[in-house]
Amino acid sequence: MNNDKKRSILITNDDGISSDGIARLAAAALKYGEVWVVAPEHQRSAASHSITLHTHIDIYPHDFGVPGVHAFSCSGTPGDCVRVGSLNVMPVRPDVVLAGINYGYNAASDVQYSATCGAAFEAAFQGYPAIAVSEQAKPCHEVADAYLDRVLEMLIDRPHLPGRILNVNFPGCSLAECRGILENRTVSAGMFYRDRYNTVQELPGGGVRLMVEGEYNEENEDGSDFRALVEGYVSIGTVNNVGWPV
């Protein structure tokens, strides 16, 4: 990109506009251009790539707390946030869309459920370079905070890949334990949690109420995003949307 042109950056997430992760990402992104945040008004994790078609979407200015950021809450999904943010809220189309920082990995088979990745895929469909950013669901943010600027510097001007996104995950280890960055990670076919459903209540009419319970798992493949994270690396990979021509 021409250095004389200031980037227009759109940021969204699926944890909601009041989450800590989106504030940290927006603050870091200010170094790279003008930042617009359009994010769900509340938690929308695991909404995948859903969008709103049969009801209205409400947009409100939001007191985001990061000086210099234009922020708006959205009643819709993360995918909606990308659509209305880029088409209606921003005065120009974004040069790049960032989704995150998600509280919880979006790697391995979890990518298909992720609304962080879903928002990034919507950006890719709209023709914008898109980067999904996630970290382990732990209170320790040392690695993400230390490596975020370096990762943005590496990726923010990468060319748009139709139907594909860049997917970044920061390990939840301490900074001293982090072993660096691994690029070109493949998406593991494994899963961090093997789920089962437990009956928590018998309901009238023969129904049952179920609650998911996950058993942590670390089986993974060489070269995968899952393997990188388990071994304490920042994982960067390209993810292709299912059904999009490679």
N, C-alpha and C positions, 0 to 999 in steps of 0.2 A: 504494500500500500504506500502511496505517496505520503511522506512524512509531513507535508504541508497540510494534509487533510486530517482533521480530527475525527477519530472513529466515533460512530454512534453505536453504543452497546446496549442491548436489551438483556435484562436479567430476570429470571423467574425461578420458581422452585416448586416443590410439592409439600413442604412442611408448613407452609403458610408464611405470610409476609412478616409476621412478628418473630420468626425463628432467628436464632443466633447465626446460623450458617449463611443465610442470604445477606445479612448485614456485613459479615466478614468478607464475602465475595465482592459485594458492591464497593466496599471501602478499598479493596485491593485493585478493583477494575478502574477506579478513578484515574489512576496513573496512565491508563491507556486510552482514555477518551471520555466523551460525555455519556453518563450512565443514566439509563431509564429502567426502573424496576416496575414490573407489572406482575403481581403474584397473588395466589389465592388468599382470600380473606381468612381461611382456616385450613386445617390439615387436609390434604388430599393425596396422601401416600397410596401407592398401589392402584392409582387410577389409570395407569398405563397411558395409551394414546387417545383416550376418550375426549370428545368435544361435545358442546351443548348445541342441540339443534331445535328442540321443541319448546324452549322457554327462553326468557330474556336473560341477558347478562348485565349486571350492574358494575360500574366502575366508579371508584371514589378516590380523590386525593388522599394520601396517607402520610402522616407525620412519621417518617422513617427513622429519623435520628442520626442519619449520616449526612453531614453538610455536603451540598453540591449534587446530591442524587435526586432525580425527579421520580417520585414514587406514587404508585396507585395500587389499591386493592381491587380484586376482581372476584365476583361471586362464582365464576366458572372454574373449570379445570385448568391445570397447567398448560395443556394444549390450547385452550381458549385464550389464556394469558398471552401466548405467543402470537396468536392470530389478531386479537384486538389491540395488543400492544404495538405490533408492527404496522397494522393497517389503519388504526384509528387514534391511538394515543400519541405515538411518536410523530414528530413533524416530518421525518424522513425515514426511509426503511433502514433497519439496522445493518451495520457492517458485520456484526457477529452477535450471536445469541449464546449466553451462558446460562446453564441451569444448575442450581445448587446454592451453597454446598449442602448436599443432602446428609441428614443424620442417619447413617446406615449405608453399608456398601450397596452399590448398584453394579454388580459384577456377576459372572457365572449365569446360572439360569434365572436369577432374580431380575436380569435386564428386561425380560419380557413383561414383568409386572410394573416396572418402575415408571412412575409419572415424571420423574426427573429426566429419564431417557426419552419418555414419550414427548415431553415438551421439546427436547432437543431434536427429535425426529420431525416434529411439526415444523420447526425452524428449517430443517433440511428440505422438507417438502416445499416450503415457501421460497427456497432458493438462498437461504442464509447459511454461512458457516456456523456450526453448532458444536458446543463443548458441554458435556455433562460432567459435573464435579461432585464427588461423594467422599465420605470418610466413614470409618467404623463408628457405630452407635455407642460411643464412649465419651466421658467428659474430657478426656485428654485430647487436645487439638494441636499438640506440639508439632507434629510432622506437617499437617496441613498448613499451619501458620508459617512454618519455616520454608516450605517448598512452593507455596501458592504463587508467589510473584515469579519465581523461576519457571513454573509450568505455564503461566499466562504468557510470559515472554516467549517461550518456545512455540506456543500453539496459536496465539491470537490472530496471527496473519496467515495461518495455513490455508491453502485454497479450499473452496467449497467442493465437497464430494457429493454428487447427487444421491440422495437416499441414504447417506452415511453420516455418522457423527463420530466425534472424538470422545472417548470415555475415559475419565480420569478418576482413580480411586486412591485415597491416602490411607496407609495402614494406621491402626490404632495403637501402635507401639510408642514408646518414648522416642524423642529425637535421637538420643544416643544409640538406640537400637535400630534405627532406620538405616538401611543399606544402600539407599540411593534410588534412582529412577530406572525403570525398565520400560522401554517403548515396544510397540508392535506386539503387544500381548493379545493372544486370541481369547475369545469368550469361552470359558470353561463350560462343559456340558453338565458339570456337577452342581451341587447346591450347598449353601452354607448350613441350611437347616432342613432336615427330613421331617416333614409335617405329618401329624396325625390329628384326629379330631376326637375329643373326649365329650361324653354326655355329661352335661352339668345340671340338667333338669328335665324331668318328664313333663310334657305339656298336655293339656286337655285334648281329647280327640285322637289320642295315639301319637301325637307329635313329640319330638325331642328337641332340646336346645343344645347345640354343640359349640365347643370352643377349641380353637386350634392350639396345638402345643408343638413346638419344634425341638428336635434333638440336634445339637450342634454336630457338624460333620466337617472333616478336613480332607476328604479324598478329592484329588484334583490332578490335572494333567500338566506335564512339562510345557513351558512356554505360555501358560494361560494366565489370565488376570487373577484367578483364584490362587494359583501357586505363588505369584508375585506377592500378594497381600499376606499370605500365611508366612512367607519368608521375610517379611518386613520391608518390602520395596513399595515405592509409589508405582502404580500400574497405569500405563497409558496404552490405549488400543483404539482401533477403528471398528465400529459396529455397523453392520449392514442391516437395514430393515428387512424383515421377512417379506418376500414377494417383490422386492425392488430389484431390477436388473443389476447384476454385478458388473 
